[in-house]
Amino acid sequence: MADPALVWFRDDYRISDNPALTAAAATGAPILCFFIFDESSQGIRPLGEASGWWLHGSLSALDSDLRALGSKLFLFRGSASEIVSRIAAVTHASSIFWNRRYEAAEIALDTGIKKDLVERGITVQTFNGKLLHEPWEIKNQAGKPFQVFTPYLRAVSMRSVAPPLPAPRTITAGRWPADLLDSSVALDDLALEPSRPNWAKGFAAEWNPGEQSARRKLADFLNTELPGYARQRDFPGKDSTSRLSPHLRFGETSPRQIWHASTVRNDGQESDTAKFLSEVVWRDFCYQQLFHNPNLATAPFNSRFGRFRWAADKDALAAWQKGRTGYPIVDAGMRQLWQAGWMHNRVRMIVGSFLVKHLLTDWRQGEAWFWDTLLDADPANNAFNWQWVAGSGPDAAPFYRIFNPIAQGEKFDPNGAYIRAYVPELAGLPGSAIHRPWEASKEILGPAGIELGSTYPRPIVNHEQARERALHAFRMLRAEAE
Ligand SMILES: Cc1cc2nc3c(=O)[nH]c(=O)nc-3n(C[C@H](O)[C@H](O)[C@H](O)COP(=O)(O)OP(=O)(O)OC[C@H]3O[C@@H](n4cnc5c(N)ncnc54)[C@H](O)[C@@H]3O)c2cc1C
């Protein structure tokens, strides 16, 4: 048999529009597909618990899809540089293919691996499998990366997006040498799914990881929810967004596929399609920011915020995490996150603002909680959006713009449908009281079975006082900087 070509899968768990897989298949060489669960290389951020659950499903689905093509996915655990080096040596591979990553530690790791392989005479080919455009491709007139989204979007709209690639029809599967097979691991050995207790039980009812499911979800969204998306997308009680984010996070669909499938269906829905695709461009923008600011998850982009005097109130943080702040829209969001591993975008903004401004908690605490509990926890989107909420990021919401959680609830969940779904103890309240139960009379609370402070918490902070405290802290920061 000819020397094999290796395909290393990393957050691109799909067979269609996978440039690394397509290029490897085009060589005609026998192909060996593998994944490495690397928790030991320097600087790699360990996956959050919820993302681990998704990854399990994603790897399982990719393996089935590869088997249908005549191949299979082999799993390894350990240091990526050691494992890739060993696989290349033992299989006598002549070439290796992968799609690029954009986090600093991963770039450093991949660069080192590539150098080693090239020195050994192995061809290394890398591709963009994750973004519409590479983060270094789009620059402003000064030749610098954009820091403001609107001109970035304008620049993107002037460029064409490469068409997605079809899945290879078949793959000539290579044969793994026995001693490598001995060091491969079974999916269950990675222990990505929680067992005792199995807190992820609710996920399977709502989510189905894998490329085929992503494809169906995109088609359903384009057929049913895209019309009206621009108007409806901010209402969490309506299921009107695509819910593609975990599929995108794990590369079960690509932004190029979404882009082309959406523009083809652009019949009379130009503004909805444009709005939807602008969200996909936000994702690219987040990656551009991460690429140029590797510490996006740990250091405020606007360094002035490094001196912000956060309150370190552990009880308040715990109440926020558990969805027991006494503000119904905040609690509904945090409980949706816990139950479903996902939260509606509008509510992510509300709970984020509440944590950072009402509770004066360092945004990094929120970023870390989301990292652990979101199925779509994404190194670029999560860090960028937390800095947006906190006012410290590039093109961020100004700190002094403080969301009023009552007004936000009344505006975006007017009848309280979303709150009723996730805070069942408030379900008996009429729409007029559901966003401010502490103001409701005993005559309203009693029949609804609510005893404040017992069945549902009183607000842990007073909105007006918390707002003043946040503004004061911000003024102090500004005064110190002057
Ligand atoms: C504090 C905070 C943290 C967030 N953390 C994450 C995260 O870890 N992972 C993540 O994928 N998104 C994150 N987002 C962005 C956004 O909330 C989710 O992408 C969105 O809710 C996913 O739902 P959807 O797929 O139905 O979105 P749709 O409205 O259908 O949008 C389509 C796709 O566009 C992208 N997108 C949409 N909104 C944004 C945005 N604001 N920023 C970047 N990309 C966007 C997503 O990939 C999404 O799947 C965060 C937002 C906030 C405010």
The ligand as a Gaussian input file, in Angstrom:
#p B3LYP/6-31G(d) Opt

LIG

0 1
 C      -22.074000      37.318000      27.265000
 C      -22.201000      36.545000      25.971000
 C      -21.483000      35.365000      25.792000
 C      -21.583000      34.658000      24.598000
 N      -20.873000      33.488000      24.460000
 C      -20.935000      32.802000      23.289000
 C      -20.220000      31.589000      23.129000
 O      -19.482000      31.131000      24.003000
 N      -20.353000      30.916000      21.941000
 C      -21.139000      31.399000      20.924000
 O      -21.222000      30.749000      19.873000
 N      -21.791000      32.560000      21.052000
 C      -21.733000      33.270000      22.191000
 N      -22.439000      34.436000      22.325000
 C      -23.129000      34.983000      21.137000
 C      -24.587000      34.593000      20.952000
 O      -25.302000      34.772000      22.138000
 C      -24.778000      33.149000      20.467000
 O      -23.927000      32.877000      19.380000
 C      -26.213000      32.958000      20.004000
 O      -27.092000      33.146000      21.088000
 C      -26.384000      31.604000      19.430000
 O      -27.716000      31.367000      19.099000
 P      -28.132000      31.026000      17.614000
 O      -27.216000      29.999000      17.048000
 O      -29.583000      30.726000      17.624000
 O      -27.843000      32.425000      16.905000
 P      -28.362000      33.056000      15.534000
 O      -29.039000      34.323000      15.878000
 O      -29.124000      32.077000      14.737000
 O      -27.007000      33.443000      14.801000
 C      -26.306000      32.556000      13.905000
 C      -24.880000      32.378000      14.363000
 O      -24.200000      33.626000      14.377000
 C      -23.238000      33.639000      15.433000
 N      -23.573000      34.720000      16.373000
 C      -24.792000      35.183000      16.706000
 N      -24.690000      36.202000      17.600000
 C      -23.369000      36.360000      17.827000
 C      -22.609000      37.244000      18.656000
 N      -23.170000      38.187000      19.417000
 N      -21.268000      37.104000      18.660000
 C      -20.659000      36.181000      17.888000
 N      -21.319000      35.334000      17.093000
 C      -22.649000      35.421000      17.063000
 C      -23.348000      32.304000      16.158000
 O      -22.341000      31.446000      15.665000
 C      -24.742000      31.834000      15.775000
 O      -24.896000      30.436000      15.815000
 C      -22.385000      35.153000      23.540000
 C      -23.100000      36.344000      23.729000
 C      -23.008000      37.023000      24.926000
 C      -23.788000      38.307000      25.081000

